[in-house]
Amino acid sequence: MSTSNVPCQIPAPLQSGDRLRVVAPSGTLRELEPLQKGLALWRSRGYEVDLSPGYEGRWGYLAGTDAERRAQLAAAWQDPTCRGILCLRGGYGGARLLENWQWSATEPKWLIGFSDITSLLWSLSAHGISGVHGPLLTTIYAEPEWSLQRLWDWVEGRPLAPLQGQGWGGGQASGLLLPANLTVATHLLRTTAQPSLDGVILAFEDVSEAPYRIDRMLTQWRMTRAFAGVQGIALGRFSQCQPTAQIPSFTVEEVLRDRLADLGIPIVSGLPFGHDGVNAALPVGIPAQLDGDAGILQVGR
């Protein structure tokens, strides 16, 4: 099976000396050390990395008011000297910026993050521009060398190696890759930030969600027929999703199989992306191939 969707435009490859801007579109900064380590990593690659004014803001659990965070994102996006946007951290709040938001016409630039940043990545892909579902500025320091190299490879214009997981069967499929945090993606369904789901390969991960919550979200996808045009599903890490002790429950693995295995499409689980472990970079809106028998996800340029 293949997709009729048009692949997203990939920003021009980054080069040493390019300027990147850090924005805080979601939760407020909690610790300074991960930020400093992330800055050092990107700068060690030869990039000029600037912190957007207000990155350390706080308004409740958010990194500043909606207006302040939206202004950060808009300023970075519209800055002609900025080649890429590094998202500070996840948490919550990205979707709040998308009410009445328009991606202004500008030269495509990189947008990198995951977790709550799913909202921005999906909205940008609906606008026809590919971002990267990958490490945040405050999580990149924990990545192993191969994962860092994978991220550098993609943003600097080199091809990606395939990722190996556990195949559930279903044969092979091709489609545009649409990686996401499951919780954030579920709350984007039927909104203006949701890109087309026809002919896509979904890639889901999540953290700190009880099995019954995962069940509830996937049941919503089923009942809204959101899976109808999906070609395959790639599953990453579902960390801290164990059931509460002494309370009867399915495991998260049992829930995933119960809610997904009967869709009749290739599924691969156990892929190395998500929270609390290696978070391999996944491009958004780019052609990919999923082999449900061999357990392989391959993304092409």
N, C-alpha and C positions, 0 to 999 in steps of 0.2 A: 504494500500500500504506500502511496505517496501523497504529498500535499500539493495543493494548488496555490497556497499562500505565497506571497512574495517575500523572500528573505529580507531581514532588516539590513540597513546600511551599516557597514563596519567603519568606525572612525579610522582615520589615517594612523599608521603605526607610530608609537611613541619612540622618541630618540633621547639619548642622554642630553641633558640641558633643557629639555622641555619643562614648562611650568605646569604644576598641578595645584589645585586648591582643595583644601579640606573644608567640608561643610558638616553641620550637625542638624540634620533634618528630623531627627526622631528623639530618642531619649537623652536625658542630660548626662554629661560626663560624670563618671563615678570615681575613677582612679586616674592619676596623672601618669604613672609609670608605663602602662600599655600604650598610651598616646606617644610618649617620648620614644619608646622602642619602635613603634610603627613609623614615626617620622624618620628615625635613623635608618631603618631598612630601605625606605623609598629613596632617601637622599644618598644612601650608599650605592644606589643604582645609577646615580648621576642626575637625578631629577631635582629641579627646584620646587620645593613644596612649601606652600604658604597656608597658614591657618586663617580662615575667614574671620573677620571681626564678629564677635558674639558667639564663637564656637563653644565657649565655656558657660553660656547662658543657662538659666534655670527658671522654669515656670512650672511648679508642681513636678511631675515626672518628666516633663518635656524640656528640651534644651532651648528654652525661650518661648515666647508667644508664637502663635501661628504666623503672624505678620513678620516677626523677626526671623524665623526659620525660613519662611518663604523668600524673604529678601536675600538671605544668604545664598539659597539655591539659585535664584534668578540672577544675582550678581555674578556668580561663578559661571553659570550657563552662558550669559551674554558677554563675558569677558573675552575679547578676541585674543588675548595673550595666554589664555588658559587652555591647555590641551586635554585636561582630564580632571574629573571630580572624584575625590576620595571621601567616602562617607565615614564619619567618625565612629559611630556605633549604631546598634539597632535599638531594641526596646519597643517603643511605640510612638507614633505620631506622624509618620510619613504620609499616610492616607489623608490626614487633615489638611495637608498642603495642596492636595489635588482638587479640592472644591474650587470650581471656576478657574482652574489652572490651564494655561496654554504653553506648550513648549515653543518658544519663539523661534523664528527662522534664523538659524545660525549654522556655521560649519559644525558637523557632528563631532562630539567629543566624548571621551570615555566617561562612563559612570560606573563606579565599582563599589559593591557592597552586597550584603545578603540579609536574611532575617526580615526585619521590618522594612528594609530597603526594597524588598519585593514590590511594594506598591509603586515606587518610582521606576524600577526596572520595567515592570509591566506597562505602566503608562507611557514610558519612553518607547517601548517596542511597538505599542499601538500607534505611535507617531512615526514608526518606520526606522528607528535607530536602535542599534544593538548596544546593550550594556553588558556588564560582566557580573554574574552571580558568583561572588568570591569574597575573600577575606576583607573585613573591615579594617580601618586604620588601627583600631585597638585590639584586633585579634590576629593580625598578620604575623606578629612576632613569634607566635606559637606554631606556625606552619613548618613542616619538615622541608628540607632543601628541594625535594622533587616537586612539592606543591608550589613553592615559591617560583621555581624555574618554569613550571607550567603557566603560572600567571604572567611572568615576564615574556614567555614565548608568545602568548596570545596577543598581549597589548603591543608587543614589538614586531608583530607581523610574521611569526613562525607558526607552523602547524602544531596541532595537539595530538598527543598519543592517546589511544583508546583507554577507557577505564573498565576494569573488570569487577563484576559483582556476581550474584547468584541468579541464574536464569530460572524463571518459573514456567518457561515454555511459551508457546504462542507464535513461534516463528520469528520472522524479521519484519521490521517496519522502518520507513523513513518519514521524516517530517521536520518541521521547525522546532528546535528545542526551546522549551519554556520552563526554566527552572524557577522554583518558588518555595517559600515557607508555606506549608499547607494552611495554617491558620490565617495568615495574611491574605493568601490567594482566595480562600473561601469567602472572606469578607469583601473581596473585590468583584465577586460574581455579580453580573448584571449591572455593574456600574460603568461609568464612562472610562475608568482606568483599566477595564478588562480588555485585553487584546482578543482577537478571534481565536477560538479554541479548535477550529476546524483544521484538521491535518497536522496537529502538533504532537510532539512527544513531551509529555509533562515530566518534570523532575521535582519530586517532593522531598522535603525534610521538615523536621519539627523538633521542638524541645519543650519539656515541662508541661506536656499535655497528657492527662490520664487517658487510658485506652477508650473509655466511654466517650470522651470528647473527640478523639480521632474518629470513632465510629459515627458520632453525630455529624461531623463535618463531611465525611465521605458519603454519608447517607444524603446530605443536602446536595452534593454533586450528582448523586444518582437521581434524586427526585426532581431536580431541575434539568435533567438530561444534559448536564454540562459535559459528560464524558462521550456524548453521542458522536462527535467528530474526531475524538482523540485517537491517535494511531498507536501509541504505546505509552507506558509509564515506567520511569526510572526512579527508584527509591533510594534515598540516601540514609543518613543516620536519624533515628528517632530517639534522641537521648533524654534521659530523666523522664521517661514516659512509662515507668513501671506502675502497676496498680498499687493502691494503698494496701498495706499489710492487714491481714485478717478480714478483708472485705472481698466477697466473691467477685471475680473479674476474669475476663479474657486477658491474655497478654496483648501488647500492641501488635506483635507479629501475627497473632491469630485474627485480630481485627482487620489488619491490612489484607490478609488472604481472604477473609470472609467478604469484604466489601469490594475487592478488586479482581480476584482471580476468575470470576465468572463473566468478565467483560469481553472476553474473546479476543484480546489484543496482547502483544508481547509485553511482558513485565520482567524487570530485572531489579533485584533488591540488593542491599548491602554495598552500595556504591560509596566511595570515599568522599562524601561531601555532607556538610551540615554543621551543627554545633558540637562542641565538646570533643573535638578530634580533628583530623585532617579535613580541610575544606577545599577540595580541588575546584579550581576555577571552571565555570560553565558559561559559555557565551549565550546570550539571549537572542532568540529569533533567527538562529543560524541553522542551516540544514544539518541534520544528525541522522544516524542509523542506530537502531536498537535491535539487538539479537537476543530474543527471549530464550533461545535454546542454549547458546554459548555464554550468555550473561555479560555481553559486551555493549558498552555505549561508546560510539565514535562520533566525534563532531568534526565537520569539515569546514574549510574556509571558503 
